[in-house]
Amino acid sequence: MHFFGTIGTLVFFIGFCIWIYLAVLKFGFQVYRVSDRPIFFVGLISIIVGIQLFVTGFLAELITRNAVDRDTYLIEEKIGIEE
Protein backbone atom coordinates (compact mmCIF):
# COMPACT_ATOMS: atom_id res chain seq x y z
CA MET A 1 0.00 0.00 0.00
CA HIS A 2 2.82 2.38 0.80
CA PHE A 3 4.54 2.07 -2.58
CA PHE A 4 1.62 1.69 -4.98
CA GLY A 5 -0.72 3.83 -2.90
CA THR A 6 1.69 6.76 -2.87
CA ILE A 7 2.44 6.55 -6.59
CA GLY A 8 -1.25 6.04 -7.41
CA THR A 9 -2.29 9.03 -5.33
CA LEU A 10 0.38 11.20 -6.95
CA VAL A 11 -0.60 10.19 -10.51
CA PHE A 12 -4.30 10.65 -9.72
CA PHE A 13 -3.60 14.11 -8.28
CA ILE A 14 -1.68 15.12 -11.42
CA GLY A 15 -4.56 13.98 -13.63
CA PHE A 16 -7.08 15.75 -11.40
CA CYS A 17 -5.07 19.01 -11.62
CA ILE A 18 -5.02 18.68 -15.42
CA TRP A 19 -8.79 18.29 -15.45
CA ILE A 20 -9.25 21.27 -13.14
CA TYR A 21 -7.11 23.31 -15.53
CA LEU A 22 -9.23 22.19 -18.50
CA ALA A 23 -12.46 22.93 -16.60
CA VAL A 24 -11.25 26.45 -15.85
CA LEU A 25 -10.41 26.92 -19.53
CA LYS A 26 -13.83 25.68 -20.60
CA PHE A 27 -16.05 27.43 -18.10
CA GLY A 28 -13.93 30.41 -17.12
CA PHE A 29 -12.45 31.47 -20.44
CA GLN A 30 -15.05 29.93 -22.78
CA VAL A 31 -12.47 27.85 -24.69
CA TYR A 32 -14.23 25.35 -26.91
CA ARG A 33 -13.12 21.89 -28.09
CA VAL A 34 -11.15 21.16 -24.94
CA SER A 35 -11.49 17.42 -25.56
CA ASP A 36 -9.48 17.71 -28.80
CA ARG A 37 -6.33 18.62 -26.91
CA PRO A 38 -3.74 15.94 -26.08
CA ILE A 39 -3.58 17.11 -22.45
CA PHE A 40 -7.22 16.00 -22.06
CA PHE A 41 -6.22 12.41 -22.76
CA VAL A 42 -3.12 12.69 -20.56
CA GLY A 43 -5.35 13.79 -17.69
CA LEU A 44 -7.85 11.02 -18.36
CA ILE A 45 -5.18 8.31 -18.51
CA SER A 46 -3.49 9.71 -15.40
CA ILE A 47 -6.69 9.47 -13.40
CA ILE A 48 -7.37 5.91 -14.57
CA VAL A 49 -3.80 4.73 -13.94
CA GLY A 50 -3.74 6.45 -10.54
CA ILE A 51 -6.91 4.65 -9.46
CA GLN A 52 -5.55 1.32 -10.72
CA LEU A 53 -2.26 1.75 -8.86
CA PHE A 54 -4.03 2.71 -5.65
CA VAL A 55 -6.38 -0.28 -5.87
CA THR A 56 -3.40 -2.57 -6.60
CA GLY A 57 -1.69 -1.36 -3.44
CA PHE A 58 -4.88 -1.74 -1.44
CA LEU A 59 -5.46 -5.31 -2.65
CA ALA A 60 -1.82 -6.22 -2.00
CA GLU A 61 -2.20 -4.94 1.56
CA LEU A 62 -5.34 -7.02 2.04
CA ILE A 63 -3.64 -10.14 0.72
CA THR A 64 -0.58 -9.75 2.93
CA ARG A 65 -2.68 -9.08 6.03
CA ASN A 66 -4.78 -12.17 5.37
CA ALA A 67 -1.81 -14.55 5.08
CA VAL A 68 -2.13 -17.73 7.14
CA ASP A 69 1.46 -17.82 8.37
CA ARG A 70 1.72 -14.11 9.08
CA ASP A 71 2.30 -14.51 12.81
CA THR A 72 4.53 -17.59 12.61
CA TYR A 73 8.10 -16.80 13.54
CA LEU A 74 11.11 -19.08 13.19
CA ILE A 75 13.19 -18.40 16.29
CA GLU A 76 15.83 -20.95 17.17
CA GLU A 77 16.86 -19.63 20.58
CA LYS A 78 16.38 -16.75 22.97
CA ILE A 79 19.26 -14.33 23.22
CA GLY A 80 19.51 -11.98 26.18
CA ILE A 81 16.06 -12.74 27.52
CA GLU A 82 15.83 -14.52 30.83
CA GLU A 83 12.71 -15.64 32.56
N, C-alpha and C positions, 0 to 999 in steps of 0.2 A: 504494500500500500504506500509505503514511503517513497519508493522510487517512481513507480508508475502513477501514483496519485499526484505527486508533485509535478511531474512532467505533463500529465493530462490536464491538471488545473491551469498550468501556465499556457499550454497550447489553446485551451478553451478560452482563457481570458484574452489572448491575442486575437482570436477569431471574433469574440464578442466586441472588443474595441474596434475592430474593422467594421463590424456591422453597425455599431453606434455612429461611427464616422459616416458611413453610407446613409444612415437614416437622417443624420443632420444635413447632409447634402441634399437629400430628396425633399425633406419637409421644411428645412430652414432656408435653403437657397434655391428651391424649386428646380433642381437639376433633374432632367428626365433621362430615362434609359440607364439607370444605375446598374441594372442587372446585366448589361452588355459589357461591363468593365471586368477585366481579369481579377481585380482585387475582390470583387463580389464572390467569385468562386474560391479564392484563397481563404476568405473568411468562412465560407460555408464548409469547406474541407477541414479547416482548423477546428471548427466547433465539433464536427463529427468525429475527427481523430481524437480530440481532447476528451470527449465523452467515452470513446472506446478505450482509451488508455486508463482513464479513471476507473471504469468498470472492470478492466482487466486487473488492476491493482486491488480493487475491492474483492473480487472473486478469489484472487490468490491469497489474500488475507484470510478469507473464510475457509479456504481449503487447508491452509497451514494451521489454523486454530482448531480445526476439526480432526486433526490427525490422531490416530489411535495411540501411537507410541510417543506422544508429545511430552508426557511427564515421566518417561522412563529414562533413567540415567545410568550409565555404565561407570560405576565408581569401584575401583579395585580395593582401595584401602583409605582409611581416614588418616589425614596428616595434620597434626597440630590440634586435634580436637580430642579432648579427654572427657569422659563421662564420670 
